[in-house]
Amino acid sequence: MVAINSSFIINIDFSISYIHISNMRKNYKLITKDTEEINITLYSASEKISNNFLFFVHGFKGFKDWGFGPYLGEYFAQNGFTSILFNFSHNGVKGNSIEFTELDKFSKNTFSREIGELNELIDAAKHGFFEGIVPDKIGLIGHSRGGAISLLTAYQRSDLNSIALWASVSNLDRYSERQKEVWRKKGVFEVLNHRTKQIMSLGLVLLEDLEKNKNSSLNIKKAINSLKIPIFIGHGEQDLAVKIKEAEELYTWSKKETTEFIKISTTGHTFDMVHPHEKTNEKFEYLLSKTLLFFKRNFY
């Protein structure tokens, strides 16, 4: 028995159902309008792919093959969806690598770039980029900062079916005035990757993007309040990277009749999943199962 605090459910019994890796997995490369590369992996249960597409949007210091990524892709593929996992062009990971090797590009990334690239990827899918199949319905799963990018992209579109937010931020402005002052003076803001011990620099272009667009295209509150499509929010109560209060803010701003919110006890930002991937666990399996039910309700 694991206690799961939810708007709807408390104290749920469940068992872990481990997936059997037998799906089709195929890599693609999309060249963006500004000639950057978006590397993509498609997961499908068979050679004939489903026209129900789910795009997984990774977060800050994330990438498509981090930890639970491939497992997530296989899981939704075996449950009737075409899973699309991809790397933003400036996330710092080259090609299909599983480590950061392009820190120069990482330093030039912006929120608006990611929104633009996600829009381009969805547009490509709608024009048959993946095996000539045009998706009938499209959903997004955004983790951490990827949740914000998903919401802000959906705000610009009218053709998405539903969105799942995993440990999503509610605010992209996560820097103090003192930090911004130093950032402007140095031209970079340095962050430590605790896993790799790499110092990863954010260029001034990111701060400029935030300050220019924080009240318009980067306003998360405005975006989620305006969305009419179903939204799923799943968050670990012990998340230290993105506190549970941010999930509560998102839920407060959303339309309650179309939003489902679950709090998962005794788990954190990645739901006890690690990189490289080792094994699944009951908290992550619960999140997957609830997310799957959410999309099935809204796709079928």
C-alpha positions, 0 to 999 in steps of 0.5 A: 500500500502506497499513499497517493494524495490526489484531488480524487484518490487517496491510498491506492493499491496497485502493482507494477506491470513491467513492460516487455521491450518489443516495440519498433524504435526508429530515429529521425532528424528534423532540420529547423527553419534556422538549420538546426537539428532536432534529433528524434526517436519514435516508438511504436508497437508495430511497423504500422504506427498509430495516428494518436501521437504523444510528444515527450518534452524534456526539461532543463538539463534533460534529453530524450534518452535520460533515465526514464525516457526510453522506458516511457516511450516503450510504455505508451507505444505498447498501450496504443500510442505513437511516442515521440521523444526528441532533443531540443537543438540547444539542450547540449546533447549532440545527436543520440548521445546520453551525455552533454557534449555541446555546452556552447549550444546549451549557453545559447538556448532560450525558452522562445527557441524551445517553443518554436522548435516544438511548434515546428516538430508538431507541424512536421508531424501534421504534414506526415513527417513520420512515415507519412502518417498524419496524427488524428490526435496529439498530446504532450507530456512535459517534465519540469521546464518541459511542462512550461514549454508544453503549456506555452506552446499549446497556448499558441495552438488550437490543434492539441488534444490534451497535456500532461505535466510532470513536476512542472514549473509554474514560473520561468523566472527562477532567478533573484535580482542579485543573480540577474545583476551578476549575470548581466555583468559576467554575460553568463549564469553558471549552474552545476550539473550535480550528476556529471560535475560539469559547469553549464553556462546560461548566456545572456540571451536567455535572460533577455528572452525572459525579460522581454516576453515574461508578460506575453508569450512566456506567461505560464499563468495566462497560458494555462488559464486560457487553455480549454483542453484537458490537463493532467498534473502529477507531482512528487510531494518531496520534489526539491527541484520544483516544489509542490507549491508550483503544481498547486499554483498551476492547478489553481490557475487551471480550469478545474472541470478539465484538470486532474491533479495528483500528488505522489507521496515520498517521491521527488523530481524524477519520481525515483528514476535515475540516469542511466536507467536501472529499473522502474518503481511503484511511484513511477508506474503509478504516474505512468498508469494515471497518465495513460488513463488520462490520455485514453479518456481524452483520445478515445 
